[in-house]
Amino acid sequence: QVQLVESGGGLVQPGESLRLSCAASGFTFGNYAMRWYRQAPGKEREWVAGISSAGSSYADSVKGRFTISRDNAKNTMYLQMNSLEPEDTAVYYCYAVQNRPPRYDYWGQGTQVTVSS
């Protein structure tokens, strides 16, 4: 059974940090590119960051503040979020997509991040 389980969300003040984790099971983690998405209230889901064997990439809105990483031995992906801003408030989702066809993909259930003073 495939599972992506996010954790690490919470309520923080502007300027503080959080680290999100995404624990994967039920598939061969190393064969999948991993991404973080987020969805703020009333807005569409947006891509935040991605990591694969080719490297990592970031949305302009988080570049320089967020760092994505993965530990294939632990089947886990991370998102280190520094200098958080109220605009970062959203539900953060973990996403996995297979590196080659048939490109199976999976979503996690999300974890809430709230940045507020």
C-alpha positions in Angstrom: 0.0 0.0 0.0 1.5 3.3 -1.1 1.7 6.0 1.5 3.1 9.5 1.7 2.9 10.9 5.2 3.8 14.6 5.8 4.7 15.9 9.2 6.3 18.9 10.9 3.7 21.5 10.2 2.5 24.0 12.8 2.1 27.6 13.9 5.1 29.8 13.8 5.8 33.5 13.9 7.2 35.4 10.9 10.9 34.9 10.5 10.9 31.5 12.2 11.7 28.1 10.7 10.1 24.8 10.2 11.2 21.5 8.7 8.6 19.3 7.0 9.1 15.6 6.4 7.5 13.3 3.9 7.8 9.6 4.8 7.2 7.3 1.8 6.3 3.6 1.8 4.9 1.1 -0.6 7.0 2.0 -3.7 10.7 2.2 -4.6 11.5 5.7 -3.4 14.8 6.1 -5.3 12.9 5.7 -8.6 10.7 8.7 -8.0 11.2 12.4 -8.3 9.8 14.1 -5.3 8.1 17.5 -5.0 6.4 19.8 -2.5 3.3 21.7 -3.3 1.2 24.0 -1.2 -2.3 25.4 -1.3 -3.4 28.5 0.5 -7.0 29.2 1.4 -8.9 30.3 -1.7 -6.0 29.7 -4.0 -4.9 26.9 -6.4 -2.3 24.4 -5.4 1.1 25.6 -6.4 4.5 23.9 -6.9 7.1 24.8 -4.2 10.2 22.7 -4.8 11.3 19.5 -6.5 14.2 17.1 -6.2 15.4 14.2 -8.4 18.7 12.7 -9.5 19.1 15.7 -11.7 19.1 18.1 -8.8 16.7 20.4 -7.1 14.6 23.4 -8.1 12.5 26.0 -6.4 9.6 28.4 -7.0 10.8 32.0 -7.1 8.7 32.8 -4.1 10.8 30.5 -1.8 14.2 30.5 -3.5 16.9 31.3 -1.0 14.6 30.5 2.0 13.6 26.9 1.5 15.8 23.9 1.0 14.5 20.5 -0.3 16.4 17.3 0.4 15.9 13.6 0.5 17.3 10.6 2.2 16.8 7.6 0.0 18.0 5.2 2.8 15.1 6.5 5.0 12.6 6.9 2.2 12.0 10.4 3.3 12.0 13.9 1.8 12.4 17.1 3.7 11.6 20.8 3.3 13.6 23.1 5.5 11.7 26.4 5.6 13.5 29.5 6.9 12.5 33.1 7.2 8.9 32.2 7.0 6.4 34.8 5.9 2.6 35.0 6.4 2.4 34.4 2.6 3.8 30.9 3.2 0.7 29.9 5.2 -0.8 26.9 3.4 -1.3 23.2 3.5 1.9 21.6 2.2 1.6 18.4 0.2 4.2 15.8 -0.7 4.1 14.4 -4.3 6.0 11.5 -5.9 6.2 10.8 -9.6 8.0 7.9 -11.2 11.1 8.8 -13.2 10.0 6.8 -16.3 6.8 5.5 -17.8 4.2 4.7 -16.8 5.0 7.6 -14.4 2.8 6.5 -11.5 2.2 9.4 -9.1 1.1 9.8 -5.5 0.0 12.5 -3.2 0.2 12.9 0.6 -2.6 14.1 2.8 -1.0 17.4 3.6 0.3 19.3 6.7 -0.8 22.7 7.7 1.8 25.5 8.0 0.6 28.8 9.6 2.8 31.8 9.8 1.3 34.5 12.0 2.2 36.9 14.7 
